[in-house]
Amino acid sequence: MGAAGLHLGAAGPHLGAAGRADKKWFMISNDSIEPLIPAARIEERVAELARRIQSEHPGGELVVISVLGGSVIFLADLVRKMKLPIRIDTISVSSYTGKTVVPRELKVLKTFSEDVRGKHVLIVDDILDSGATLAAVMREVSAMEPASLKSCVFLRKKRPRKNEINPEYVGFEVEDNFVVGYGLDYDGMYRNLPYLAVLKRGRGNILGSDRSDRSDSYIS
């Protein structure tokens, strides 16, 4: 589908009886989760992305740098579907402390250790929200003079951005809701949901779409 990704409406795909059962997999307090993308479709799409990345790879080693921590499940599934010589590294960037909604200057908490000079590099992130995190990571890696630098995100939200950044590989494009599952969390929970869901709190009010309640709390 190209960098545009797959488009999903606010209601998402029809999941049928299996999807409704998944909604009750586990709950916390008064939370409500509405399934958006089923696990089977995620698996299919990740395989599609892996095939495209592999087909467009110019050859030699590929250094894959994952942005911690929401992308780890996506990363694991993606790289296992690519038949390439791959080195994996991670980077952690933060702009929040706790549950504050006031963004601060982005800070690199953990940088990658691989020497990427002259190598082909792929940045993997869970979600493109404001674009600030991915832009910062791309600048950090670009300064190391890689042979090529591309990015891949599991989700891209439909929202305006100050940062002009367009990942070469996009899994799904979703509405501007707070989503959890498949690595994405709310206050450290729901990462292990095998599907993607819209999280509602209390009496069904949809959370704001900002990521300040994610335990890895960066402006994505």
N, C-alpha and C positions, 0 to 999 in steps of 0.2 A: 504493500500500500504506500510505500515511500515514506518520507519524513513526516507527511501529514498525519500518519497514524490512522487508526480506526476510530470512527466517530460514534459516540453513544449519546443518546438523548438522556434527559434527566431521569427518566424511569428505568433506563438500562434495558437489557435484553429480557425476554420472557424466560423464566427459569423453570416453570412447571413445578410438579410436586416435589422433585428433588431439591430445587432451590428453596422452596418454602420450608422444607425440613432443615436445610442448612442454616436458616435464620435462627433456629433454636439450638445451634451447636453449643454455645455458651453465652451467658449474659452477665453483665456486671450492674448491680444496683438497679436503677430504672432506665438503663440504656436500651435503645432500640436500634437494631441494625437492619437496613434494607439492602439485600443482595443486589449488586450492580453488574458484576462480570463473574460468571461461574468459573470454577477451577479448570474445567475442561477447555474452555475458550482461552483462558490465560495460557495453558500449556501449548495449545495450537499456535497462538500468536508469538510466544517466545521462540518456538521452533522456527517460525517464519523469519523472525528477526535474525536468529542465528545463521540461517541459510543465506540471508542477504549479506550479513556482515562477512561471512566466509567467502562468498562469491566476489565481493568487492575488495577483499584484502589483497594488497599488492605482493605479498609473499614475505617469508621470514617470520621471525617471532612477533607476536602481538602482545604488548603490555596492556593489561586491563586494570584500570584503577577504579575501585569502587568507593563511592562517597558513603561513609558510615552514617547511621546504622540501618536506615530503612531499605537500602538496596541489596542487602546481603542475600535474601532469598531469590530475588530476581537475578542477581549475579550468579549464584550457584546453578540455577536452572539454565541460564543463558550459556555459560562457558562449557557446561557439560554436553551441550548440543553442537559445539563447534569443533571440527576436526582440524585444529590448528595448533602449532607450538605456542603455548600461552604462558605468560608470567602474570601473576595476580598480586596486586598491592592495594592498599587502602589509604584514604585520606579522610580526616574528620574536620569539619568546619562548623563553628557555632556563632550565633549572634544573640542568643537568649540565655537567661538563667532561670530555672524553674518554670513558672507559668506566666511570667511577665509578657505583656503583649507589646511592650515598647522595644523595637529593634535597636540593637547597638551595632557598632562596627564589627564586621565579620572577622573572626579570629580562626586561624588554622591551629587546631588542637593537636592534631597528629598528621604529619606529612608523610608522603610515600618515601620508600627507601630505594626503590629501583633507579638505576641510572638510565634515564630515558633518552639521552642525547643520541640522535641519529636513529631512533627506533620508532616503530609505528605504535601509537597509543590510542586506546579507546577509554573514555571516561564513562562510567555507568552510574546512573543515579535513579532514585525511585520515582521522583515527581518533579516536573517543571512547574513551579508556581509563579513567584515573582521573577525568577531567573537569576537572582543575585548570587546564590550559592554556586550554581553551575558556571556562571561567568567568572567568579573568583577562582574556582578550581581550574578552569581553562587557562586563565592568565598565569596561574602558578606553574602549570605544566608547560605551557608555551614558552615560558622563560628558560626552560631547560633545553630548548632547541630539539624537539623530537622531529623525526623524518616526516611524520604526519600526525595529525591530532583530530579525532572525531569524538562525538558524544552520542550516548544512547540512553534514553529515559523510558521507564516503564509507563508513566502517565504524563500527559501534558494537559493542564487545565485551560479551559476557554476563558481567558481573562486578559485585560490589557497589561502590558509590561513596559517598564522603563528600560529594561535591559534587552537590547536587540540580540537575541540568541536563538538559533534554530538548530536543534539537534539533528544530526543526519538520520538517526534511527529513533522512531517513536512507537511505543507499543499501542497505546490507546489514548484518544483525546476525550476528556470527560468534562462535565459541567463543573462549575466552581462551588462544589460542596466539600465538606470535610469527609474524606474517605479513609477507611481502615482496611486492614487485611493484606495478605501477601507481602508482609514486611512493614507496612505502614501502621503506626500506632496512635493511640490516644493515651497519654500519660503512662506510657510503657506497656499498655495492654493491646490485645487484638492483633499483634504482629503474626501470630500463628494461624489466623484464619486462612484457609486454603483458597478463598475467593476474595474478591474486592466488594466492599459494602459501603453505603452511606451511613454514617453514625449520627444518631439523634440522641438527645439527652432529656431526662426528665419526662415532660408531657409530650414529647415528640418534636420539640423545637430543634431544627437542624443547627448544628454548631456553626460558628463562623468558620470560614474556609482557611484562616491563617493557621500556621503550624506551631503556634506558641505552646500548645498543650501536648506536643509530641516530645518524647523523652530525649530525642536527639536534637530537638529544638533549633533548627536553622531556618533561615528564610530561603526556601528552595525556589 
